[in-house]
Structures are given as C-alpha cells and as structure tokens.
Amino acid sequence: MRFLELVALLEQLPLDPDGYQCVPRPLDARLKHTRWRGSDRRNTVARAEYSLLAALALSGWAMRQALLEAVTWDKALGRPRAAKLDGVYEDAANHLTEAGLWESATEALAGAGQGSGQAPRRPGSRAVIVRLTEQGRQALAQIRLQPVEDEWTRIERLHGGARDGGQMAHTAAICTFTHHARRRGYDTQVCPDMKGVAPVGTSLGLEIPAHPDVALTDPVGKMLYVEVQRGDSGTAQKRAVKWRNLFWLQGVVAICAATPAQARRYAEEARAAKASHGLVTDVRSLRAGHPTLWTHEWFGQEPLEPYRSEDVSD
C-alpha cells in the first residue's frame, strides 16, 4: 500500500453519530473520553486513537511516525498537519499503550561505532514501532475491521525473530527504511516471499538462498529487493555472500545502511564481491530529508557517484 492510498482509506472510515465523537460505539468505550483544550470536534483524543488504530490495521505499517503522517495528511497543504507526536496525538498514542490496544518499542538507530544498546548520538535518532495487541485486534473486529499483518510481526515471524536487542534494532531499521521509501512514492513489503523468484544469475547458482529484507515497487511496477544493514552486524565475509546473492538475484545490489560512511563501506564490499551495479542509501540521510531514496550508485569499476534519478518522483 502506498502512502496516499492509506490516506484515501482513512477518509472513508465509518463514523457513528451516536458514538462518542462519532467513533463507532463498539470501540468508543475502549478509548479515552477527554477533549484536548483548544481542539475542534474532529481532533479529540478518542477520534485520534480511532484514526491511529485504523491506520495501523489497514496498512500494517509499524513506524508510528508513518501512521501519524497518514492520519494528519492535509491535501491542500500537501503535507501532514502534525510533523511530530504532540498534543492530541501524543495523548492518543500514550493511551493506546496504556489501554493495551497496541504495544510499542523504542529503538536507537545506531550509527558508526555505536551498538544497538547505546544511546543515540544525534537528536531524533530513535524509531518508535507499534503493533496491535490481541485486545486491539478484538476491538477492531467488533467494528468489522480486519487487520493485515503488521511489519513488526512479519519480520519477527520470518527473520528468526528472537526479541533481543539486535533483532529489535534491525526491525526498527527496516521499518524506518520502508517509511522513507513510501514517502518517496514506493510500495513496500518486508520479508518478501521469494518462492518462484528466478535469479538473473541462475547459471552461476546462489551460494545460499537470497532473503532480502524489503521488496520495493516503484510507481510503474518495477520491483527491487533491498538489504537493510544495521551497523556492523555480521562479518565482512558473510556480508559479501549477501551482496553476491542479491546481485545474482536481480543484477543490482541495493543496500540501506545506518550512516553515509557505512553505506560507502558496504558499496566497496559489494564491488569487491564482483557486483558490477549497485545502489546505496542510509537512514541518517533519509531522516535528514535527502530528496531521493538512493544517495549513491556505481556501475562496473567506475567510482561511486551521487545518485541521479531518471524520474523526479523518486
């Protein structure tokens, strides 16, 4: 699902004139009945909670910031009305956790030389991910809204999913990347199903099956598989196998790193592994507002160069 598709679905959410702030009655009793000072009728806490829950259920997007931007999108302005979680929406998000309707986790987006358990060095370098609890799913079922599988749960289910610091940090990094990809017009799928996907390098054979973290689909339907690499996880040798597998799969290596320095290092690793075409980006640059999803690209033995998009919508 693309960003504006979710915005359109949210505009069609069922409302109940007899429910508190028009929230459907089977759900309104579970939400917070507090009016935020100075807000209008549509922006009460209960209505904000309903919108956030519905956005999560409809999209499966785990990045809390992504849900906030979708529920506050202003078509006239072409941007969200709320750039950060505060006021009504902060109260709504907190109450959803307190009421047991969703669970959240806050993870540092580690930079160079920084382990996942250390405090981030830069302001805003944390990601908050959320998912519905069983109680939340039951509440939505009462209004006949069937949630899709969320990104957090899918990554946990398909990536070996022990809920330790390393896995959670990797999950947060993947969800951060998919959020920024959708901002730039892509559709996303975490842990894509690779059954039946034929690699372009079939004659060479894969050393191990490719298991990319993300599948991107651009506006014209072209798909690209991406590895999201957290810090210095794994050895250089293991990463080289991963880069070769991804290149043999699709003829290009696509990597999202944590920082620009790591992105450049992974590009050099991939080139050394005989990957003749590649794209790299990094979470730090994306969060800082880099205009395109990719920051750099290489062909053959040519130097790594800034990415130049053929499509301005990238």
Buried (B, 14 or more C-beta within 10 A) or exposed (E): BBBEBBBEBBEEBEEBEEBBBBBBEBBBEBBBEEBBEEBEEEBBBBBBBBBBBBBBBBBBBBBBBBBBBBBBBEEEEEEBEBEEBEBBBBBBBBBBEEBEBBBBBEBBBBBBEBEBEEEBEEEEBBBBBBBBBEEBBEBBEEBEBEBEEBBBBBBBEBBEBEEEEBBBBBBBBBBBBBBBBBBBBBBBBBBBEBEEBEBEBEEEEBEEEBBBBBBBBBEEEEBBBBBBBBBBBEEEEEBBBBBBBBBBBBEBBBBBBBBBBBBBBBBEBBBEBEBBBBBBBBBBBBBEEBEBBBBBBBEEEEEBEEBEEEEEEB
